[in-house]
Amino acid sequence: MPEPKSSHADLKNVTAADFQEIDREKLQVPTGPSHAPRILLLYGSLRERSYSRFLVHEAQRLLQAYGAETRIYDPSGLPLPDDSAADHPKVTELRNLCAWSEGQVWCSPERHGAMTGVLKSQIDWIPLSFGAIRPTQGKTLALMQVSGGSQSFNAVNQMRVLGRWMRMVTIPNQSSVPKAYQEFDDDGRMKPSALYDRVVDVMEELVKFTLLVRGRSDYLVDRYSERKADRERQSAAQDAAAGVSL
């Protein structure tokens, strides 16, 4: 015999006022935006011949071919986190681009077995919340790295943890380009290879996930615990106001 279906009435620790059943129509009906997906690309090196920048430009070409609108942020001149006010022009530019985007690409060299400070500083300037706005929550994210030596996944693994912390929908696929100095020609274009094919895969997947998630991200990240906390704050404010009026 099938197991009896449970309901929120069976959940002793759940408040019925904040529990919501899954609205399948919001996930299945194609009612999302019709404009081109907006993708922000970040890279993690300031070198003149920066392979992470070259790879981001390759990703941009692919994204545009898949119908996306793209912006690449130049991190040159961005101050270290907390070493300048948040109204610094480079910080303002970064935060505005983040708010504009529906998906992002992060690409970092692996340096000392980790992502670079250049890439991390960009992420650290983007707050988890900015007033009532959460700049990264619900946005899609694709990860790439370049290495000077053999293939490694240290940087993309770190960025995946960071993307989860920033409450982003990080796609399953990723790209790691070893011995990057061999993979780009003198003009900074990536040579044909299985590594390039993987970059194509990642960008294709990013656009698909972005189209799937955008327009629904507010619902996808709507949380029971946050609804409960908001209701309790509103109730406390109403009680306080009623006390004052008495």
Steps between C-alpha positions, in 0.01 A plus 500: 500500500626853429620711788237751621564852371628737765377856544633801686256408779730204574801731545500595866775761470360680195273803525207466263495873427845483342490158332419511129437208268701491176328696224583288195352750257761759598770249405344356184320781320732702270413844632854631542662805338550505125813718478845354436657337808730750673838351593781670695852359460778545758865402462784478751824639359639844415787374285534642149484146361231370733374155411198532728407816309556324168276215615230743612504662155460157340208437734349835406510414129325171569237657725420760238468225239250331732299822511619649830579864576838523674714737705863444603619680813858632498637457855792738443473783752263320735621567857546225753187426701459748789795707372261751347143618541226304328425800278834459319424514124639152432294353784187678380560372147543142623189508718289653223614230256424232757149638548455515121604138446282191502798266482875526548828340393794496742841414356818496707857385458611249760772663707660320795227237472215749529299765319674836473450796729395700194195278449424464872513877551231547237272252676574651841383841376161349413297484824281202580224753556472868413201642682203293385691383190714186483727565202596138426219288644326289237736595216670227300877451510758323282857438615827480309869501586835506325822342624865535408565132567304177492124500525361591839160579646601682816383843384167386354432295813563803718282719280224239513496526880502878468214496247292291739577744781383785274176301448552456128378216278838359399472279192644145515746538211830688530821563306863460604769586245847360585823638353301798378806650329469219243127543441489858367654646187690828472173692461357353821256268322456150637618221272267216396514215749293287735565773759336757273208264442447487877480881511229480234315244712518720809369811326220305333399359837518841667260656249258208538503521879464878490194475276358234731562690824449869420153633559457223755801565723300701755268204543780242493685667787189589701565331836279382783747622766515849350122525464469400863761756613334777296158420643636500854672836445182649359299362789745643753491839327120499504495406869749779575292752305186390679674540834607853414149596393363376831 
